[in-house]
């Protein structure tokens, strides 16, 4: 699947699929939290664990998003 086609499918799903939109929004929230942790000069052991946990969750969401895009088939118009 071409990058442009993927972008078009993502844009369509963002407009029409509430579950897909929720996945993308949650991924973005995790991204912001990870960025905040990475911006710190030093992390406590608890913050390091949290950063690892957030990165894992973010990756799982990315996989779900990509799977949804790959499985997307447009509904035929009648």
Backbone as CSV, one residue per row, in Angstrom:
resi,resn,N_x,N_y,N_z,CA_x,CA_y,CA_z,C_x,C_y,C_z
1,UNK,0.858,-1.176,0.000,0.000,0.000,0.000,0.903,1.238,0.000
2,UNK,0.617,2.173,-0.881,1.413,3.387,-0.987,1.153,4.308,0.188
3,UNK,2.139,5.127,0.498,2.049,6.070,1.625,0.866,7.019,1.444
4,UNK,0.685,7.538,0.239,-0.413,8.463,-0.030,-1.764,7.788,0.217
5,UNK,-1.876,6.535,-0.223,-3.112,5.781,-0.018,-3.358,5.570,1.475
6,UNK,-2.300,5.251,2.228,-2.424,5.084,3.679,-2.906,6.372,4.332
7,UNK,-2.331,7.500,3.914,-2.727,8.791,4.479,-4.200,9.087,4.190
8,UNK,-4.648,8.757,2.982,-6.052,8.979,2.618,-6.976,8.105,3.462
9,UNK,-6.597,6.852,3.666,-7.403,5.944,4.484,-7.451,6.441,5.921
10,UNK,-6.298,6.859,6.455,-6.264,7.380,7.827,-7.172,8.598,7.966
11,UNK,-7.103,9.501,7.004,-7.944,10.703,7.054,-9.418,10.322,7.012
12,UNK,-9.762,9.365,6.155,-11.151,8.915,6.060,-11.602,8.281,7.371
13,UNK,-10.758,7.404,7.929,-11.117,6.735,9.180,-11.225,7.735,10.330
14,UNK,-10.388,8.751,10.336,-10.467,9.785,11.383,-11.824,10.484,11.347
15,UNK,-12.370,10.640,10.155,-13.657,11.328,10.007,-14.843,10.406,10.253
16,UNK,-14.674,9.117,9.998,-15.841,8.227,9.992,-15.839,7.136,11.057
17,UNK,-14.703,6.862,11.685,-14.614,5.731,12.603,-14.214,6.220,14.002
18,UNK,-15.167,6.192,14.904,-14.941,6.700,16.255,-13.864,5.894,16.985
19,UNK,-13.854,4.574,16.808,-12.841,3.737,17.461,-11.436,4.065,16.954
20,UNK,-11.308,4.239,15.655,-10.011,4.580,15.069,-9.542,5.928,15.602
21,UNK,-10.453,6.877,15.648,-10.128,8.206,16.151,-9.658,8.131,17.609
22,UNK,-10.312,7.301,18.417,-9.925,7.133,19.819,-8.521,6.532,19.932
23,UNK,-8.206,5.566,19.062,-6.863,4.973,19.063,-5.805,6.034,18.757
24,UNK,-6.060,6.841,17.746,-5.101,7.872,17.344,-4.954,8.915,18.450
25,UNK,-6.052,9.314,19.063,-5.994,10.307,20.134,-5.234,9.765,21.344
26,UNK,-5.469,8.508,21.696,-4.761,7.908,22.829,-3.273,7.795,22.517
27,UNK,-2.930,7.417,21.280,-1.530,7.344,20.859,-0.872,8.709,21.018
28,UNK,-1.571,9.760,20.619,-1.038,11.119,20.743,-0.833,11.500,22.210
29,UNK,-1.782,11.135,23.066,-1.642,11.435,24.496,-0.410,10.750,25.078
30,UNK,-0.201,9.492,24.725,0.990,8.781,25.191,2.253,9.446,24.655
31,UNK,2.217,9.893,23.417,3.358,10.560,22.804,3.728,11.818,23.592
32,UNK,2.721,12.583,23.987,2.957,13.807,24.761,3.578,13.461,26.116
33,UNK,3.042,12.439,26.781,3.566,12.043,28.086,5.010,11.552,27.986
34,UNK,5.312,10.779,26.952,6.685,10.299,26.750,7.615,11.489,26.492
35,UNK,7.178,12.424,25.684,7.996,13.605,25.382,8.282,14.401,26.653
36,UNK,7.294,14.523,27.528,7.499,15.235,28.788,8.553,14.535,29.639
37,UNK,8.495,13.220,29.697,9.492,12.478,30.464,10.881,12.600,29.833
38,UNK,10.941,12.507,28.517,12.230,12.584,27.825,12.856,13.970,27.937
39,UNK,12.048,14.990,28.180,12.557,16.352,28.298,13.243,16.595,29.644
40,UNK,13.005,15.734,30.602,13.624,15.892,31.914,15.114,15.566,31.830
41,UNK,15.874,16.247,32.675,17.323,16.033,32.708,17.663,14.630,33.201
42,UNK,16.966,14.191,34.238,17.184,12.842,34.781,15.850,12.301,35.274
43,UNK,15.683,11.006,35.123,14.438,10.371,35.546,14.670,9.550,36.810
44,UNK,13.676,9.573,37.669,13.717,8.695,38.834,13.459,7.272,38.351
45,UNK,13.765,6.283,39.172,13.467,4.895,38.769,11.991,4.697,38.416
46,UNK,11.095,5.322,39.168,9.659,5.201,38.879,9.321,5.847,37.534
47,UNK,9.958,6.979,37.240,9.710,7.649,35.961,10.256,6.819,34.799
48,UNK,11.386,6.144,35.004,11.931,5.284,33.956,10.980,4.126,33.656
49,UNK,10.400,3.560,34.694,9.430,2.467,34.520,8.208,2.994,33.776
50,UNK,7.753,4.177,34.169,6.576,4.775,33.515,6.871,5.072,32.049
51,UNK,8.054,5.595,31.762,8.424,5.875,30.374,8.411,4.591,29.544
52,UNK,8.962,3.528,30.082,8.982,2.244,29.382,7.560,1.734,29.148
53,UNK,6.712,1.845,30.173,5.318,1.401,30.067,4.578,2.189,28.987
54,UNK,4.760,3.504,28.997,4.078,4.356,28.015,4.545,4.049,26.589
55,UNK,5.830,3.822,26.428,6.352,3.506,25.091,5.782,2.184,24.586
56,UNK,5.631,1.231,25.491,5.061,-0.068,25.119,3.596,0.096,24.702
57,UNK,2.835,0.854,25.486,1.427,1.093,25.159,1.287,1.842,23.833
58,UNK,2.159,2.808,23.644,2.144,3.599,22.408,2.408,2.708,21.189
59,UNK,3.354,1.789,21.325,3.668,0.874,20.232,2.501,-0.064,19.944
60,UNK,1.834,-0.530,20.992,0.664,-1.397,20.794,-0.431,-0.649,20.033
61,UNK,-0.640,0.613,20.388,-1.646,1.410,19.682,-1.249,1.632,18.228
62,UNK,0.032,1.895,17.997,0.501,2.089,16.622,0.223,0.839,15.788
63,UNK,0.488,-0.324,16.379,0.209,-1.584,15.681,-1.281,-1.725,15.366
64,UNK,-2.137,-1.372,16.318,-3.584,-1.449,16.092,-4.011,-0.482,14.993
65,UNK,-3.455,0.711,15.008,-3.783,1.714,13.991,-3.375,1.201,12.607
66,UNK,-2.156,0.688,12.506,-1.672,0.186,11.221,-2.479,-1.017,10.746
67,UNK,-2.876,-1.883,11.668,-3.686,-3.044,11.296,-5.051,-2.591,10.776
68,UNK,-5.646,-1.620,11.436,-6.948,-1.104,11.004,-6.850,-0.520,9.603
69,UNK,-5.790,0.235,9.345,-5.591,0.830,8.017,-5.391,-0.271,6.974
70,UNK,-4.602,-1.285,7.311,-4.327,-2.370,6.366,-5.571,-3.177,6.050
71,UNK,-6.465,-3.323,7.020,-7.675,-4.124,6.825,-8.828,-3.324,6.217
72,UNK,-8.654,-2.007,6.114,-9.734,-1.156,5.635,-10.066,-1.470,4.171
73,UNK,-11.343,-1.659,3.942,-11.833,-1.826,2.578,-13.015,-0.880,2.420
74,UNK,-12.958,0.002,1.452,-14.069,0.949,1.293,-15.378,0.215,0.998
75,UNK,-16.440,0.745,1.529,-17.767,0.189,1.277,-18.196,0.583,-0.129
76,UNK,-18.676,-0.370,-0.906,-19.116,-0.013,-2.263,-20.318,0.918,-2.202
77,UNK,-20.312,1.907,-3.075,-21.447,2.827,-3.144,-22.480,2.247,-4.092
78,UNK,-23.723,2.373,-3.696,-24.803,1.819,-4.530,-25.608,2.908,-5.165
